[in-house]
Amino acid sequence: MTQYAIATDLNRCVGCLACSVTCKVVNDVPIGSYWNKVLRICPNPKFEGAEFPDVEMYFLTVQCQHCADPECVKVCPTGASHKLEDGTVQIDKSKCIGCQFCAMSCPYGVRYLNEEERVVEKCTLCEQKIAQGELPQCVTQCGGRARYFGDLEQGIAGFEGPAPIDIASRNVDYDATVQSRAKLVDEIESYAESDVYRLPNVGNNPSFVYILRNRTWQGGGE
C-alpha cells in the first residue's frame, strides 16, 4: 500500500517560513489559520545545567501527519474525513457538518473550523498536485531544500525534492526548477537511523519523518 509522506531534514531548515506562506497562498488559508506551522524549538541546554551560550535550537514544521491509522477518520460521524489509496487523509467538504470531532481527536492540533464555510480544513498534502505527479507546494518552495516527498513504503532515501539551482549559470528558470527532481539520499548529509524521529504516536502512527543530527530531539515520540 502506498503511504505518501514528507521527510524534513531539520538541520537544513532555516525557519524562513516559505513552506507556511506558500501553503496559505496556494490553498487560500484564512488569516489566523495554518495548514503548515513552523515552530522554533529553543533554547535547549546542550548538557544538564547548561546556560547561554551553551544552548541549541532547531525549527520544527508541523502539519497533518497523514497518519497510517488516523484518529480523525475513526471519530468522523459522516465519513467526511477519509483515507485515500495513496495514504493521504482528506476531507470531503460536502459531507462535513462542522462538528469538529476530528479536530478534537487530532493529537497535533492541525485542524481548524473554517468559520465562513463551516467545515473543517487541514493540509491535503497538495492532493491536486501529487495526483498529477507534482511535488507538494511546501516541498517545492522550501528555501533550505530541507523537505522531500515520497512513498514511505519505499523508504525515505528515495524521497524527492527540487534539484539544486545552478546560480552561477545565471540562467535560472522557475518552471524548470520546480519540475526538476533530486533524491534525498543524494542531497542531504548522511544520517543514522537514530537520527530519524516522528511526532508522538498515540496509536495513530504518524507518517511524516524528521531527521535531526547532533542535537537533542524535543518533539517526543522517540
For each residue, the residues with C-beta under 8 A, 3 or more apart:
1: 85 87 153
2: 85 86 87 151 153
3: 66 68 86 87 151 152 153 207
4: 66 86 87 88 125 130 149 150 151 152 207
5: 65 66 87 149 150 151 152 207 208 209
6: 125 136 138 139 147 148 149 159 208 209
7: 147 148 149 150 156 159 184 208 209 210 211
8: 13 61 146 147 148 208 209 210 211
9: 12 13 146 147 148 184 188 189 191 211
10: 13 58 59 60 146 210 211 212 215
11: 58 189 211 212 213 214 215
12: 9 144 145 146 188
13: 8 9 10 38 58 59 61 144 146
14: 59 143 144 146
15: 38 40 59
16: 143 144
17: 20 21 38
18: 21 22 138 141 142 143
19: 22 23 36 38 61 138 139 141 142 147
20: 17 23 24 34 36 37 38 61 138
21: 17 18 24 25
22: 18 19 25 26 137 138 140 141
23: 19 20 26 27 29 34 35 36 63 123 137 138
24: 20 21 27 28 29 34 35
25: 21 22 28
26: 22 23 126 137
27: 23 24 35 124 137
28: 24 25
29: 23 24 33 34 35 121
30: 33 114 115 116
31:
32:
33: 29 30 112 114 121
34: 20 23 24 29 37
35: 23 24 27 29 63 64 110 121 122 123 124
36: 19 20 23 61 62 63 123 138
37: 20 34 61 62 63 110
38: 13 15 17 19 20 59 60 61 62
39: 59 60 61 62
40: 15 57 59
41: 44 57 58 59 60 218 219
42: 55 56 57 58
43: 52 55 56 57
44: 41 55 56 57 215 216 218
45: 48 49 50 51 54 55
46: 50 54 55 56
47: 50 54
48: 45
49: 45
50: 45 46 47 54 55
51: 45 54 55
52: 43 55
53:
54: 45 46 47 50 51
55: 42 43 44 45 46 50 51 52
56: 42 43 44 46 215 216
57: 40 41 42 43 44
58: 10 11 13 41 42 212 215
59: 10 13 14 15 38 39 40 41
60: 10 38 39 41 210 219
61: 8 13 19 20 36 37 38 39 138 147
62: 36 37 38 39 108 110 199
63: 23 35 36 37 110 122 123 138 208
64: 35 89 106 108 110 111 122 123 125
65: 5 108 110 198 199 204 206 207 208
66: 3 4 5 70 87 88 89 123 125 207 208
67: 70 71 89 204 205 206 207
68: 3 87 204 205 206 207
69: 203 204 205
70: 66 67 73 74 81 83 89 204
71: 67 74 75 102 105 106 107 202 203 204
72: 75 76 81 89 102 103 105 106 111
73: 70 76 81 82 83 89 102
74: 70 71 105
75: 71 72 101 102 104 105
76: 72 73 79 80 81 82 101 102
77: 97 99 101
78: 95 96 97
79: 76 82 92 95
80: 76 91 92 93 94 95 96 97 102 119 120
81: 70 72 73 76 89 90 91 96 102 120
82: 73 76 79 89 90 91 92
83: 70 73 87 88 89 90
84: 87 88 89 90 127
85: 1 2
86: 2 3 4 130 131
87: 1 2 3 4 5 66 68 83 84 151 152 207
88: 4 66 83 84 124 125 127 130
89: 64 66 67 70 72 73 81 82 83 84
90: 81 82 83 84 124 127
91: 80 81 82 96 102 119 120 121 122 124
92: 79 80 82 95 96
93: 80 96 117 119
94: 80
95: 78 79 80 92
96: 78 80 81 91 92 93 119 120
97: 77 78 80
98: 113 118 119 120
99: 77
100: 103 104 111 113 120
101: 75 76 77 104 105
102: 71 72 73 75 76 80 81 91 105 106 111 120
103: 72 100 106 109 111 112 113 120
104: 75 100 101
105: 71 72 74 75 101 102
106: 64 71 72 102 103 109 110 111
107: 71 199 200 202 204
108: 62 64 65 199 206
109: 103 106
110: 35 37 62 63 64 65 106 122 123
111: 64 72 100 102 103 106 120 121 122
112: 33 103 120 121 122
113: 98 100 103 118 119 120 121
114: 30 33 117 118 119 120 121
115: 30 118
116: 30
117: 93 114 121
118: 98 113 114 115
119: 80 91 93 96 98 113 114
120: 80 81 91 96 98 100 102 103 111 112 113 114
121: 29 33 35 91 111 112 113 114 117
122: 35 63 64 91 110 111 112
123: 23 35 36 63 64 66 110
124: 27 35 88 90 91 127 128
125: 4 6 64 66 88 130 136
126: 26 129 130 134 135 136 137 138
127: 84 88 90 124 130 131
128: 124 131 132
129: 126 132 134 135 136 137
130: 4 86 88 125 126 127 133 134 135 136 149
131: 86 127 128
132: 128 129
133: 130
134: 126 129 130 140 178
135: 126 129 130 139 140 149 160 161 162 178
136: 6 125 126 129 130 139 140 149
137: 22 23 26 27 126 129 140 141
138: 6 18 19 20 22 23 36 61 63 126 141 142 147
139: 6 19 135 136 142 147 148 149 161 162
140: 22 134 135 136 137 161 162 178
141: 18 19 22 137 138
142: 18 19 138 139 145 146 147 161 162
143: 14 16 18
144: 12 13 14 16
145: 12 142 161 162 164 187
146: 8 9 10 12 13 14 142
147: 6 7 8 9 19 61 138 139 142 161
148: 6 7 8 9 139 156 159 160 161 183 184 187
149: 4 5 6 7 130 135 136 139 159 160 161
150: 4 5 7 154 156 158 159 160 184
151: 2 3 4 5 87 154 158
152: 3 4 5 87 155 156 207 209
153: 1 2 3
154: 150 151 158
155: 152 158
156: 7 148 150 152 159 184 196 209
157: 183 184 185
158: 150 151 154 155 183 184 185
159: 6 7 148 149 150 156 183 184
160: 135 148 149 150 181 182 183 184
161: 135 139 140 142 145 147 148 149 181 182 184 187
162: 135 139 140 142 145 165 177 178 180 181 182
163: 177 180 181 182
164: 145 182 187
165: 162 172 177
166: 169 171 172
167: 170 172
168:
169: 166 172
170: 167
171: 166
172: 165 166 167 169 177
173: 176 177
174: 177 178
175: 178 179
176: 173 179 180
177: 162 163 165 172 173 174 180
178: 134 135 140 162 174 175
179: 175 176
180: 162 163 176 177
181: 160 161 162 163
182: 160 161 162 163 164 186 187
183: 148 157 158 159 160 186 187
184: 7 9 148 150 156 157 158 159 160 161 187 188
185: 157 158 188
186: 182 183
187: 145 148 161 164 182 183 184
188: 9 12 184 185 191 211
189: 9 11 213
190:
191: 9 188 195 196 211 213
192: 195 196 213
193: 196
194:
195: 191 192 211 212 213
196: 156 191 192 193 209 210 211
197: 209 210 211 212 217 219 221 222
198: 65 201 206 208 209 210 221
199: 62 65 107 108 206 208 210 219 220 221
200: 107 206 219 220 221
201: 198 204 205 206 221
202: 71 107
203: 69 71
204: 65 67 68 69 70 71 107 201
205: 67 68 69 201
206: 65 67 68 108 198 199 200 201 221
207: 3 4 5 65 66 67 68 87 152
208: 5 6 7 8 63 65 66 198 199
209: 5 6 7 8 152 156 196 197 198
210: 7 8 10 60 196 197 198 199 217 219
211: 7 8 9 10 11 188 191 195 196 197
212: 10 11 58 195 197 215 217
213: 11 189 191 192 195
214: 11
215: 10 11 44 56 58 212
216: 44 56
217: 197 210 212 222
218: 41 44
219: 41 60 197 199 200 210
220: 199 200
221: 197 198 199 200 201 206
222: 197 217
